[in-house]
Amino acid sequence: MDMTMVACCQLAPVFGDPAANRELAAAAVTGAADRGASVVVLPELVSSGYVFRSRAEAAASAEAADGPTVTGWARLAAEHQIVIVGGFCETAGGELYNSAALVDSGGLRCVYRKAHLWDEESLWFTPGSAAPPVVATRLGRIAVMICYDLEFPEWVRLPALDGAQLLCAPTNWPAFLQADAAVNRMFIAACDRTGAERGVDWVAGSVIVDPDGWPLAEATGADGPVTITAECQLDLALDKATGPRNDVHADRRPGLYRRVADPGNSGPG
């Protein structure tokens, strides 16, 4: 079975300077591609920085999905024949979104808008309302979500049920992914950021996890920007068996779980 090198480029974006951040991301992506990476993940809001103090500040760094940041990523993806997933501050229809784009050699494949907003994000951004997309690429089926979304197991289950082999998650904190990966039998690559911004120090906890929940690469404790890589046999995520008689998808009993999505439902009936 083919191996796919997945890279997480843990960066320190410049707050409020999308042009500088485009150069920063381009250099990191090119470096990862030169090392053999076929999938490159960038941090959450890498285009703008994170610690906004007003909606106007967020709007000043926001771009449309066909703006220079995402179109630049698409050019890099075509040049290197890779998949890139990165976070950007999106403007669309008069709203602002904490978004992530997936591009490959064919251009923009999807934009995902963060559904679960953390803390002050809800003051600047509109939450997304669409399920995490799963994109069929030449490397396999790749899903996208962002940071705090990973704390909701129901949300992570959705792309797994839709056949995702690799979940790429731009983040701005160290994500706890081992359980998400293991219970869904899929690879997860979460790209955190590093550095300090307006009094906030990032932990720098990027990690790539296999379908058994074991970290293949992690950047915890790294001093400054760093790129981590891992060889991932994505076809392993197509096998949901955990033993000769068990399968994490086939063994599900959704009728017993209705209360998870419907608090008014007291249980099976």
QUIRAQUI-V907801 format. One record per residue. N is the residue number from 1. RES is the residue in one letter. OMEGA is omega in radians with two decimals (NA if undefined). NEAR is the number of other C-alpha atoms within 10 Angstrom. D_CENTER is the distance of its C-alpha to the mean C-alpha in Angstrom with 1 decimal. Layout:
n	res	omega	near	d_center
N	RES	OMEGA	NEAR	D_CENTER
N	RES	OMEGA	NEAR	D_CENTER
This chain:
n	res	omega	near	d_center
1	M	-3.10	7	24.7
2	D	3.05	10	22.6
3	M	3.11	13	20.1
4	T	3.08	18	16.9
5	M	3.11	19	16.0
6	V	-3.13	25	12.3
7	A	2.96	31	11.9
8	C	-3.12	36	9.9
9	C	-3.09	28	11.9
10	Q	-2.97	32	12.5
11	L	3.05	23	14.4
12	A	-3.10	23	16.6
13	P	3.12	27	16.6
14	V	-3.07	19	19.9
15	F	3.03	19	20.2
16	G	-3.10	20	21.4
17	D	-3.11	14	21.7
18	P	-3.13	24	19.4
19	A	3.11	14	21.8
20	A	-3.12	15	21.6
21	N	3.05	22	17.8
22	R	3.12	20	17.9
23	E	3.13	14	20.3
24	L	-3.12	17	18.4
25	A	-3.12	24	15.2
26	A	3.13	17	17.6
27	A	3.14	12	19.4
28	A	3.12	22	16.5
29	V	3.14	27	15.3
30	T	3.11	17	18.9
31	G	3.12	14	19.5
32	A	3.12	23	16.8
33	A	3.11	23	18.2
34	D	3.09	11	21.6
35	R	3.08	12	20.8
36	G	-3.12	17	20.0
37	A	3.06	23	16.2
38	S	3.05	22	15.4
39	V	-3.13	26	11.6
40	V	3.14	28	10.3
41	V	3.12	28	7.0
42	L	-3.06	31	8.0
43	P	3.02	32	7.8
44	E	3.09	30	7.7
45	L	-3.13	28	10.9
46	V	-3.13	30	11.8
47	S	-2.91	31	14.3
48	S	-2.84	29	16.3
49	G	-2.90	25	16.0
50	Y	-2.91	22	15.6
51	V	3.09	17	19.0
52	F	3.09	18	20.6
53	R	3.06	13	24.1
54	S	3.07	11	24.7
55	R	3.13	13	23.4
56	A	3.09	11	25.4
57	E	3.12	14	23.5
58	A	-3.12	25	20.2
59	A	-3.11	21	22.0
60	A	3.14	14	23.5
61	S	-3.05	20	20.2
62	A	3.11	23	18.7
63	E	2.98	22	18.6
64	A	3.14	17	18.7
65	A	3.07	20	16.3
66	D	3.11	12	19.3
67	G	-3.00	12	19.7
68	P	-3.12	14	20.0
69	T	-3.07	25	16.5
70	V	3.11	27	14.9
71	T	3.06	16	18.2
72	G	3.08	18	18.3
73	W	-3.14	26	15.0
74	A	3.10	26	16.6
75	R	3.11	18	19.8
76	L	3.13	22	18.2
77	A	3.12	27	16.6
78	A	-3.12	16	20.0
79	E	-3.05	13	21.9
80	H	-3.11	18	20.2
81	Q	-3.10	18	19.4
82	I	2.99	23	15.8
83	V	3.08	28	12.4
84	I	3.02	25	10.2
85	V	-3.12	29	6.8
86	G	-3.12	31	7.2
87	G	3.10	32	7.7
88	F	3.10	30	11.4
89	C	-2.97	28	14.1
90	E	2.95	27	15.4
91	T	-3.14	21	19.0
92	A	3.07	11	20.2
93	G	-3.14	6	23.4
94	G	3.12	6	24.3
95	E	3.03	12	21.2
96	L	-3.12	21	18.4
97	Y	2.93	27	14.8
98	N	-2.91	28	11.7
99	S	3.01	26	9.7
100	A	3.12	30	7.2
101	A	2.96	24	9.0
102	L	3.08	27	9.3
103	V	3.00	27	12.6
104	D	-3.06	24	14.9
105	S	3.10	20	18.7
106	G	-3.14	14	19.5
107	G	-3.12	18	17.8
108	L	-3.12	19	15.3
109	R	3.10	17	14.2
110	C	2.94	18	12.3
111	V	3.08	22	11.2
112	Y	3.12	22	9.3
113	R	-3.05	29	10.9
114	K	-3.07	26	9.9
115	A	-3.08	21	12.6
116	H	-3.04	22	13.2
117	L	-3.08	21	14.3
118	W	2.96	12	15.2
119	D	-3.03	7	18.8
120	E	3.06	12	19.9
121	E	-3.10	19	16.9
122	S	3.09	13	19.0
123	L	-3.06	13	21.8
124	W	-2.96	20	20.2
125	F	2.95	22	17.6
126	T	3.13	17	18.2
127	P	3.04	18	15.9
128	G	-3.10	16	14.4
129	S	-3.13	11	16.5
130	A	3.12	10	15.0
131	A	3.11	16	13.4
132	P	-3.14	26	9.9
133	P	3.02	22	11.0
134	V	-3.01	23	11.7
135	V	3.06	19	12.9
136	A	3.11	14	15.8
137	T	3.12	15	15.7
138	R	-3.12	12	18.5
139	L	-3.07	17	16.6
140	G	-3.09	18	15.7
141	R	-3.02	22	13.7
142	I	3.13	26	9.9
143	A	-3.10	27	7.9
144	V	2.87	30	5.0
145	M	-2.99	32	4.7
146	I	2.87	28	4.9
147	C	-3.02	23	7.0
148	Y	3.06	18	10.3
149	D	-3.06	20	9.4
150	L	-3.14	20	9.2
151	E	-3.10	14	12.8
152	F	-3.03	11	14.1
153	P	3.10	13	15.0
154	E	-3.10	13	16.3
155	W	3.13	16	13.0
156	V	3.13	22	11.3
157	R	-3.06	18	14.6
158	L	3.12	17	14.4
159	P	3.08	25	12.2
160	A	3.11	28	14.1
161	L	3.12	10	17.3
162	D	3.01	14	16.3
163	G	3.14	18	16.2
164	A	3.04	27	12.7
165	Q	3.14	29	13.3
166	L	3.04	32	9.9
167	L	3.12	24	6.7
168	C	-3.03	28	3.7
169	A	2.91	30	1.5
170	P	-3.09	33	3.7
171	T	2.99	30	6.6
172	N	2.98	27	10.3
173	W	3.13	20	11.9
174	P	-3.07	19	12.2
175	A	3.12	21	10.6
176	F	-2.88	14	13.2
177	L	-2.99	21	11.7
178	Q	-3.13	19	14.9
179	A	3.11	15	16.3
180	D	-3.11	24	13.3
181	A	-3.05	27	13.4
182	A	-3.07	20	17.1
183	V	3.10	19	18.0
184	N	3.14	24	16.0
185	R	3.06	27	16.9
186	M	3.06	27	13.7
187	F	3.04	32	11.7
188	I	3.06	28	8.5
189	A	3.14	32	7.0
190	A	-3.11	33	5.8
191	C	3.11	38	7.0
192	D	3.04	31	9.4
193	R	-3.14	31	12.2
194	T	3.09	28	15.9
195	G	3.13	17	19.2
196	A	3.14	13	20.9
197	E	3.09	15	20.9
198	R	3.09	10	23.7
199	G	3.11	7	24.6
200	V	3.08	10	21.1
201	D	-3.14	11	20.5
202	W	-3.07	16	17.0
203	V	-3.14	19	17.0
204	A	-3.04	27	14.9
205	G	3.10	22	13.4
206	S	-3.12	34	10.8
207	V	3.03	27	11.3
208	I	-2.98	30	11.1
209	V	-3.13	26	12.9
210	D	-3.08	26	15.1
211	P	3.03	27	16.3
212	D	-3.14	19	19.1
213	G	-3.11	20	16.9
214	W	3.06	15	18.1
215	P	3.08	18	16.1
216	L	3.10	16	16.7
217	A	3.10	20	15.8
218	E	-3.04	21	15.2
219	A	-3.10	24	15.9
220	T	3.14	14	17.4
221	G	3.13	11	20.5
222	A	-3.13	15	19.9
223	D	3.14	11	22.0
224	G	-3.13	12	20.4
225	P	3.13	16	17.8
226	V	3.04	17	17.1
227	T	3.04	22	15.2
228	I	3.14	19	14.8
229	T	3.06	23	15.1
230	A	3.03	21	15.8
231	E	-3.06	18	17.7
232	C	3.07	21	16.2
233	Q	-2.94	17	18.6
234	L	3.12	23	16.4
235	D	3.11	18	19.5
236	L	-3.12	16	19.8
237	A	3.06	24	17.2
238	L	-3.12	16	19.7
239	D	-3.09	14	22.2
240	K	-3.13	20	21.8
241	A	3.04	15	25.2
242	T	3.13	13	25.7
243	G	-3.08	8	29.4
244	P	-3.08	6	32.3
245	R	-3.04	7	32.4
246	N	-3.10	11	28.9
247	D	-3.01	14	25.7
248	V	3.03	15	22.8
249	H	-3.08	16	22.7
250	A	-3.10	9	26.4
251	D	-3.13	11	27.4
252	R	3.06	10	25.7
253	R	-3.01	9	28.2
254	P	3.14	10	26.5
255	G	3.13	10	29.9
256	L	-3.01	11	29.9
257	Y	-3.01	13	26.6
258	R	-3.11	15	27.3
259	R	3.12	14	27.8
260	V	-3.12	13	24.1
261	A	-3.09	9	23.4
262	D	-3.08	10	26.9
263	P	3.14	9	28.3
264	G	-3.13	9	31.7
265	N	-3.03	12	32.0
266	S	3.13	10	33.9
267	G	-3.10	13	33.1
268	P	-3.14	10	34.2
269	G	NA	6	37.3
